[in-house]
Amino acid sequence: MRRSDRAVEDDAWIGSFLSEAPFGILATERDGQPFVNSNLFVYDGASRCIYIHTARTGRTRDNIEANNRVCFHVAAMGRLLPADVALEFSVEYEGVTLFGRATIIADRDEASYGLQHLLDKYFPHLKPGRDYRPIIEEELSRTTVIRIDIEGITGKRKAADTGFPGAFLFGEMAG
């Protein structure tokens, strides 16, 4: 990382960031052609992996079957930081990039676990068997569950003082 002052090596921060991020970007490659796709995901810190799901057929699955080396990125933008000189305008940000290998899950128990883990992340107030029918075999046969085993991970963030003059969130009117 070029800006080592922005590197984050705190595993607890990285795990928390991954657990709270709403979506990430999966990068795959096949025959020299890069491909990115946004995905809902869930981080499994105990297993040091993430789970995503996708269609049974399509480019993401085809690319992983051809080359299972992937990269996954999650980011958040903070305040915009104006300056007196154009070159010094900036933005607060946080991000985590992980590198690993993707596996298409064939085991029904692990596929169910990955999908349920996703449901628990995005719908924590709803419970299977109480609020909705639990995952059934037909649903497993209609989706692809992918586990990305993390081989390397980097975190990066930039934060300014809370009193930074003129700082504002994107979408807000400055001034």
RODO-2510 file (C-alpha; in nm, 4 decimals, decimal comma):
residues 175
     n   res          X          Y          Z
     1     m     0,0000     0,0000     0,0000
     2     r     0,1476     0,3315    -0,1074
     3     r    -0,0013     0,5326     0,1813
     4     s     0,0996     0,3251     0,4831
     5     d    -0,0376     0,5985     0,7114
     6     r    -0,3861     0,4970     0,5933
     7     a    -0,3380     0,1231     0,6335
     8     v    -0,5562    -0,0527     0,8891
     9     e    -0,4137    -0,3704     1,0374
    10     d    -0,6593    -0,3982     1,3260
    11     d    -0,8339    -0,7338     1,2723
    12     a    -1,1233    -0,6321     1,5000
    13     w    -1,1889    -0,3163     1,2933
    14     i    -1,1650    -0,5107     0,9670
    15     g    -1,4033    -0,7794     1,0962
    16     s    -1,6511    -0,5198     1,2206
    17     f    -1,6362    -0,3279     0,8920
    18     l    -1,6982    -0,6450     0,6909
    19     s    -1,9830    -0,7483     0,9206
    20     e    -2,1617    -0,4143     0,8865
    21     a    -2,1050    -0,3345     0,5169
    22     p    -2,4232    -0,3665     0,3100
    23     f    -2,2625    -0,4980    -0,0095
    24     g    -1,9315    -0,5583    -0,1796
    25     i    -1,7802    -0,5859    -0,5262
    26     l    -1,6526    -0,9228    -0,6501
    27     a    -1,3771    -0,9202    -0,9115
    28     t    -1,3187    -1,2276    -1,1262
    29     e    -1,1185    -1,2902    -1,4416
    30     r    -1,1536    -1,5291    -1,7317
    31     d    -0,9363    -1,5501    -2,0408
    32     g    -0,7800    -1,2130    -1,9626
    33     q    -1,1164    -1,0347    -1,9299
    34     p    -1,1792    -0,8830    -1,5841
    35     f    -1,5355    -0,8763    -1,4537
    36     v    -1,6843    -0,7075    -1,1473
    37     n    -2,0218    -0,7663    -0,9904
    38     s    -2,1869    -0,6200    -0,6812
    39     n    -2,3009    -0,8753    -0,4263
    40     l    -2,4752    -0,9049    -0,0949
    41     f    -2,2398    -1,0977     0,1293
    42     v    -2,1833    -1,2178     0,4814
    43     y    -1,8519    -1,2353     0,6624
    44     d    -1,7797    -1,5461     0,8688
    45     g    -1,4932    -1,4388     1,0930
    46     a    -1,4571    -1,7762     1,2644
    47     s    -1,3964    -1,9479     0,9298
    48     r    -1,2155    -1,6489     0,7725
    49     c    -1,4386    -1,6490     0,4676
    50     i    -1,7319    -1,4721     0,3107
    51     y    -2,0416    -1,6208     0,1518
    52     i    -2,2254    -1,4810    -0,1482
    53     h    -2,4888    -1,6260    -0,3754
    54     t    -2,5613    -1,5920    -0,7432
    55     a    -2,7611    -1,7551    -1,0215
    56     r    -2,7081    -2,1180    -1,1189
    57     t    -2,5890    -2,0017    -1,4594
    58     g    -2,4122    -1,6835    -1,5557
    59     r    -2,0825    -1,5041    -1,5878
    60     t    -1,9900    -1,4992    -1,2175
    61     r    -2,0244    -1,8755    -1,1808
    62     d    -1,8590    -1,9437    -1,5183
    63     n    -1,5631    -1,7233    -1,4273
    64     i    -1,5148    -1,8904    -1,0895
    65     e    -1,5309    -2,2355    -1,2456
    66     a    -1,2592    -2,1293    -1,4911
    67     n    -1,0424    -1,9385    -1,2409
    68     n    -1,1221    -1,9440    -0,8711
    69     r    -0,8805    -1,6628    -0,7738
    70     v    -1,0923    -1,3605    -0,6805
    71     c    -1,0783    -1,0235    -0,5147
    72     f    -1,3611    -0,8731    -0,3088
    73     h    -1,3869    -0,5070    -0,2071
    74     v    -1,6084    -0,3234     0,0394
    75     a    -1,5993     0,0553     0,0822
    76     a    -1,7747     0,3419     0,2544
    77     m    -1,7462     0,7115     0,1857
    78     g    -1,7382     0,9716     0,4626
    79     r    -1,7402     1,3484     0,4415
    80     l    -1,6138     1,5527     0,1499
    81     l    -1,3242     1,7751     0,2533
    82     p    -1,2996     2,1066     0,0640
    83     a    -0,9749     2,3047     0,0421
    84     d    -0,8373     2,6348    -0,0837
    85     v    -0,6433     2,4573    -0,3612
    86     a    -0,8046     2,2110    -0,6047
    87     l    -0,5258     1,9557    -0,5592
    88     e    -0,5948     1,9387    -0,1848
    89     f    -0,9683     1,8573    -0,2016
    90     s    -1,0261     1,5159    -0,0474
    91     v    -1,2767     1,2728     0,0987
    92     e    -1,2942     1,0518     0,4036
    93     y    -1,3223     0,6811     0,3242
    94     e    -1,2918     0,3316     0,4630
    95     g    -1,2361     0,0142     0,2689
    96     v    -1,1338    -0,3470     0,2922
    97     t    -1,0015    -0,5551     0,0051
    98     l    -0,9651    -0,9270     0,0386
    99     f    -0,7925    -1,1752    -0,1874
   100     g    -0,8775    -1,5406    -0,1963
   101     r    -1,0165    -1,8420    -0,3704
   102     a    -1,3830    -1,8972    -0,4443
   103     t    -1,5494    -2,2348    -0,4088
   104     i    -1,8909    -2,3210    -0,5458
   105     i    -2,0548    -2,5035    -0,2580
   106     a    -2,1919    -2,8459    -0,3517
   107     d    -2,2571    -2,9621     0,0057
   108     r    -2,6250    -2,8938     0,0854
   109     d    -2,5602    -2,8336     0,4561
   110     e    -2,2930    -2,5722     0,3899
   111     a    -2,5041    -2,4109     0,1160
   112     s    -2,7955    -2,3860     0,3611
   113     y    -2,5625    -2,2447     0,6254
   114     g    -2,4317    -1,9777     0,3853
   115     l    -2,7797    -1,8761     0,2704
   116     q    -2,9174    -1,8695     0,6249
   117     h    -2,6189    -1,6635     0,7365
   118     l    -2,7037    -1,4136     0,4583
   119     l    -3,0687    -1,4016     0,5658
   120     d    -2,9654    -1,3502     0,9284
   121     k    -2,7430    -1,0555     0,8303
   122     y    -2,9975    -0,8721     0,6169
   123     f    -3,3168    -0,9713     0,8019
   124     p    -3,2029    -1,0170     1,1635
   125     h    -3,5496    -0,9525     1,3037
   126     l    -3,7065    -1,2374     1,1034
   127     k    -3,6601    -1,6013     1,2050
   128     p    -3,7021    -1,9204     0,9999
   129     g    -3,9961    -2,1311     1,1127
   130     r    -4,1530    -1,8296     1,2822
   131     d    -4,1615    -1,5523     1,0206
   132     y    -4,0894    -1,7491     0,7031
   133     r    -4,0548    -2,1019     0,5735
   134     p    -3,6990    -2,2308     0,6233
   135     i    -3,4794    -2,2954     0,3172
   136     i    -3,5901    -2,6029     0,1224
   137     e    -3,4103    -2,8296    -0,1248
   138     e    -3,5757    -2,6729    -0,4310
   139     e    -3,4456    -2,3294    -0,3308
   140     l    -3,0928    -2,4677    -0,2911
   141     s    -3,1136    -2,6138    -0,6415
   142     r    -3,2066    -2,2724    -0,7850
   143     t    -2,9087    -2,0748    -0,6540
   144     t    -2,5318    -2,0974    -0,6351
   145     v    -2,3717    -2,0434    -0,2963
   146     i    -2,0072    -1,9384    -0,3101
   147     r    -1,7566    -1,9355    -0,0270
   148     i    -1,4517    -1,7132    -0,0627
   149     d    -1,1673    -1,8311     0,1578
   150     i    -0,9620    -1,5268     0,2544
   151     e    -0,5897    -1,5615     0,1811
   152     g    -0,4978    -1,1953     0,2225
   153     i    -0,6754    -0,8856     0,3435
   154     t    -0,6001    -0,5141     0,3573
   155     g    -0,7845    -0,2310     0,5254
   156     k    -0,7518     0,1370     0,4477
   157     r    -0,9136     0,4509     0,5816
   158     k    -0,8827     0,8265     0,5885
   159     a    -1,0537     1,0338     0,8533
   160     a    -1,0292     1,4061     0,9221
   161     d    -1,0835     1,5845     1,2509
   162     t    -1,4497     1,6241     1,3413
   163     g    -1,4120     2,0021     1,3205
   164     f    -1,2682     2,0035     0,9667
   165     p    -1,3845     2,3380     0,8179
   166     g    -1,6507     2,3029     0,5507
   167     a    -1,6694     1,9203     0,5604
   168     f    -2,0007     1,7784     0,4454
   169     l    -2,1608     1,4528     0,3338
   170     f    -2,2148     1,3840    -0,0349
   171     g    -2,5669     1,4891    -0,1288
   172     e    -2,5812     1,7659     0,1308
   173     m    -2,5628     2,1252     0,0201
   174     a    -2,2372     2,2816     0,1312
   175     g    -2,2414     2,6230     0,2752
***
